[in-house]
Amino acid sequence: MTTMQTVLLPVGADLYAVPIGWIREVLAAPAITRLVTAPAVLLGLMNLRGEIVPLLDTAALLGVGTVGTGSFAAVMHTSHGPAALAVSGLPQRAELGSPTGPSELPGTAGTYRLDKRVAVLLDLAVLLTPERIGGHELHSVGVSVEVS
């Protein structure tokens, strides 16, 4: 059985997994600057050691509610620079085995059993497309989070 190294992102009572290669770093209680005209999925911008990083609401991207500001931010590598996902709990490493089934949420790639819980694997190439994140608004503030 092949396994996949991931980072688990808690969003409320749910767990979402991201392949570890996408993760750049995890931040606790990120300070954000809100943008009044930003799409609902964009919580604001963070200054990460001089680099401007958009902070996205993971739950809103998935259509399952809102994280709010989030307790933590998982900063991802993308083809156009970093983008962060807000999560409600401390992200942790996990090894996932074979998928146990599909996921019906857009931007996801299956469900995985993890002890007594279920983790949903995020497909960031789909989840972070300009259409899902209101790309036109992000381009107007000079931030792009497209992935290829």
C-alpha positions in Angstrom: 0.0 0.0 0.0 1.4 3.4 -0.9 1.0 6.3 1.5 0.9 10.0 1.1 2.6 12.5 3.4 0.1 15.3 4.1 -0.6 18.1 6.5 -4.1 18.0 8.1 -6.0 21.3 8.2 -8.7 21.5 10.8 -11.7 23.5 9.7 -14.3 23.4 12.5 -15.1 19.7 13.2 -13.8 18.7 9.8 -10.3 17.7 8.6 -8.8 18.5 5.2 -5.5 17.2 4.0 -3.0 18.8 1.7 0.0 17.0 0.2 3.0 18.1 2.2 4.8 19.4 -0.9 2.3 22.3 -1.2 3.0 23.5 2.4 5.5 26.3 2.8 4.9 27.0 6.5 2.3 27.3 9.2 1.6 30.5 11.2 -0.2 31.0 14.5 -2.7 33.9 14.8 -1.7 35.7 11.6 -2.2 39.5 11.6 -4.2 40.4 8.5 -5.2 43.6 6.7 -8.8 43.4 5.5 -9.8 44.6 2.1 -13.2 46.2 1.9 -14.0 45.2 -1.7 -12.4 41.8 -1.6 -14.5 38.7 -2.4 -15.9 36.8 0.6 -13.2 34.0 0.3 -10.4 36.5 0.8 -10.1 37.3 4.5 -7.3 39.8 3.8 -3.6 40.1 3.2 -0.7 39.1 5.5 2.8 40.5 5.6 5.1 37.5 5.8 8.6 38.9 6.3 8.0 41.6 3.6 6.1 39.4 1.2 2.3 40.1 0.8 0.3 36.9 1.1 -3.5 36.5 0.6 -5.3 34.7 3.4 -8.2 32.7 2.1 -11.2 31.3 4.1 -10.9 27.6 3.6 -14.5 26.8 4.6 -15.8 29.5 2.2 -13.7 28.1 -0.7 -15.2 24.7 0.0 -18.8 26.0 0.4 -19.1 24.7 3.9 -19.4 28.0 5.9 -16.7 30.3 7.1 -13.6 30.0 9.2 -13.6 33.6 10.1 -10.0 34.9 10.7 -8.8 31.4 11.7 -6.4 30.6 14.5 -3.7 29.4 12.1 -2.7 30.0 8.5 -1.2 27.3 6.3 1.0 29.0 3.7 1.0 27.2 0.3 3.5 27.3 -2.6 1.7 28.3 -5.8 3.0 29.1 -9.2 2.4 32.8 -8.6 3.7 33.0 -5.1 2.4 32.1 -1.7 -1.2 31.9 -0.7 -2.5 31.0 2.8 -5.5 29.0 3.9 -7.1 30.0 7.2 -7.8 27.0 9.5 -9.4 26.8 13.0 -6.8 24.5 14.7 -3.2 23.6 14.6 -2.3 21.8 11.4 -0.5 18.4 11.9 1.4 16.0 9.7 -0.3 12.8 8.8 0.2 9.8 6.5 -2.8 8.8 4.4 -3.2 5.4 2.9 -5.6 4.5 0.2 -8.8 6.6 -0.3 -11.9 5.2 1.2 -14.2 7.0 -1.2 -14.9 10.1 -3.3 -15.7 13.5 -1.9 -18.6 15.5 -3.2 -17.1 18.9 -2.3 -15.7 20.9 -5.3 -11.9 21.2 -5.0 -11.4 17.9 -3.2 -10.0 14.6 -4.4 -11.4 11.9 -2.1 -11.9 10.8 1.5 -9.4 9.0 3.7 -9.9 7.1 7.0 -7.6 8.4 9.7 -8.0 6.4 12.9 -11.6 7.2 13.9 -11.9 10.3 11.8 -12.2 11.1 8.1 -9.9 13.5 6.2 -10.8 15.0 2.9 -7.9 15.5 0.5 -7.9 19.0 -1.1 -7.1 19.4 -4.8 -5.4 22.8 -4.6 -5.0 23.0 -8.4 -8.9 23.1 -8.6 -9.6 24.9 -5.3 -7.3 27.8 -5.9 -8.4 28.7 -9.5 -9.2 32.3 -10.2 -12.9 31.4 -10.8 -13.2 30.0 -7.3 -11.4 32.8 -5.5 -12.7 35.8 -7.4 -9.4 36.2 -9.4 -10.3 39.5 -11.0 -10.6 41.2 -7.6 -7.3 39.7 -6.5 -5.5 40.9 -9.6 -6.7 44.5 -8.9 -4.8 44.5 -5.6 -1.7 43.0 -7.2 -2.1 39.5 -5.8 -2.4 36.4 -7.8 -2.9 32.9 -6.4 -3.4 30.8 -9.5 -1.8 27.4 -9.5 -0.8 25.2 -12.5 
